Amino acid sequence: MEFEIDQPRFLSTLALAQTVADKRSTMPVLANVLLQATADDQLVCSTTDMMISLTETVPVKVATPGSLTLGVRHLHGVVRTLPDRPIKIKSLDNHWAQLTVGRSEFKLMGMAQTDFPELPDATGQDFTSVPGHQLSDLIQKTQFSVSTDEARINLNGVLFECDGAQATMVSTDGHRLTKMSCPFKGPKLERGIIIPRKGMLEIRRVLDRADGDVELAISDQHLYLRMAELTLSVKLNNVTFPPYEQVIPKAHKRRVTALREELISVLRRAEVMAPEKTSTVRVKLDGSSLELTADNPDLGVAHQEIEVNYDGDPLVAGFNARYLIEVLEAMDTNQVYLEFQGELDPCVLRPVDGPAYLGVVMPMRI
C-alpha cells in the first residue's frame, strides 16, 4: 500500500478517530486505526472500541491500493507535528509503515489488518435528514447529568424520544435530572432509546464538524449518524430508563424569578467555600431576597445575598452548588425560575422565556 495525503486533512480525520479508539482494551488492535487505500483514490479510515465505530473516507492519491492498521494515538501525534505539506505513507514488511514528509521520515509498527474487527454495516438503514444544530443542542443541555457510576447501567446514557415532530432528551444520575424538548423532524420511534455517555460525546464531536443537516438512522442495536463521507455508529444501551416523569414535581408552592448570570456568579463564589465533596450551599428565601451561605469548617463561611422576585413563604433548604450551576449554564435566557415545595423537596429550574427545558436538583440536608 502506498498513498499521499494532505497533512491538515489527515490530521482532522485522526483527531476524531483517536477519541473513539480504545487504548486500554485487552484487544490491542482496538487502539489502532485501519487505513484502506482504494484504487479510486480514496482512503477509508476506521476505528472502533466495539461499542462506537467511526468510518471516514478521505480523497488521496493512491499509488498502490492496500490496507494496514497503525496505533492511532502515536500516528496522530506524529502528523500533528508535521508541516502543512503532503504526507507519503507506504506499507513495509511485517505490518510496518513508512511515513515521509520532505526529508523527515518515520517508521511506525502496525498490526495485521485481519485482526481488525468487522464494523456495523449502515447499508440498508432507513436514514432521516435531521437538523444537526438541534441534535447537538439536545445533547449539550442534558449530557452533564448522565451518571458516571458504571454499576447503574440504566443511568449511563441519555434517553432519546422522538415522535417524528418533537424530540426529547432526558438524563439523570439519581441526584439531579435534566430534560429538553424541541420541535424536531426526525425518525419516529416506537419507544425511547438510551444513548451511552461516550456515544453522546462522540456524536457531539461529529456534529461540531457539521454545517446544516445530518442523516440519522436507528436500529434495534445501533444509532447511525452520517454526514458527507463520515459514518458514526453507536451501540445502544439495552436497558430500561427509569420513569423520569415521577421525579419531576407537578406543582410548586414557591417560585423565584432571578437573573441567570447573577445567580451563577454567586453560586460560583459560594462553591469555592463549600465543602469539597458535597458542594453544599444553604438557600434562604425571605421577602425579595435570596441568601446563599456556604459553611466549611476547614475554610470559613461565605454569605451572599441577591435581589429576586419572590413573595412566597420563607424557605431554607440545602443544595449542591455545582448541580445548580451546571443547569443554569445550559440555559440561554436572561431570567430563570426556581420552583420549590418544601425544605426536603427538589428544586426545579426553568428558563423564563425559552425552550421547553428544565432541571431538577434533589435537596441536601443542612
TAMO-V137803 format. One line per field, one symbol per residue. ss: DSSP state (H for helix, E for strand, L for the rest). phi: phi as a letter, one per 20 degrees, with the letter a starting at -180 (. if undefined). burial: # if it has 16 or more other ideal C-beta (glycine too) atoms within 10 Angstrom, else .. Layout:
# TAMO-V137803
ss = ???
phi = ???
burial = ???
This chain:
# TAMO-V137803
ss = LEEEEEHHHHHHHHHHHHHHLLLLLLLHHHHEEEEEELLLLEEEEEEELLLEEEEEEEELEEEELEEEEEEHHHHHHHHHHLLLLEEEEEELHHHEEEEEELLEEEEEEEELHHHLLLLLLLLLLLLEEEEHHHHHHHHHLLHHHLLLLLLLHHHLEEEEEEELLEEEEEEELLLEEEEEEEELLLLELLLLEEEEHHHHHHHHHHHHLLLLEEEEEELLLEEEEEELLEEEEEELLLLLLLLHHHLLLLLLLEEEEEEHHHHHHHHHHHHHHLLLLLLEEEEEEELLEEEEEEEELLLEEEEEEEELELLLLLEEEEEEHHHHHHHHHHLLLLEEEEEELLLLLLEEEEELLLLEEEEEELLELL
phi = .bbcbffffffffffffffegdedffdgffeddedcedfemcdedccbdmdcccccdcfbdeecfrbaccffffffffffeeffbfddccedflmecddccleecccdedcfffffffegeefnfeecfcfffffffgfgecffdffdfffdffdeadedcbdncbccccbbdndbbcbccbgbecfedfbfddefgfffffffffffeecoecdcccdfdcddccbldccdccfefecdffffffeegebbeccddcffffffffffffffefgffdlfcedcdbmecdddcddcgecqcdccbcecebcefgbcbdbfffffffffffedefdcdddcdcfddfdddbffcaffcbcddffcfc
burial = #######..##.##.#######......#########....##.#####.########.#.#...########.##.##..#....#####...#.#.#.#....#.#.##.#..#..##.#..#..#.###.######.#######.......########....#######..#######.#.##....#########.##.###..#..######...######..########...##.#..#....#.#.#.###..##.##..##.##....#####.#....#.####......#.#...#.#....#.############.##...#######...#######...#.########..
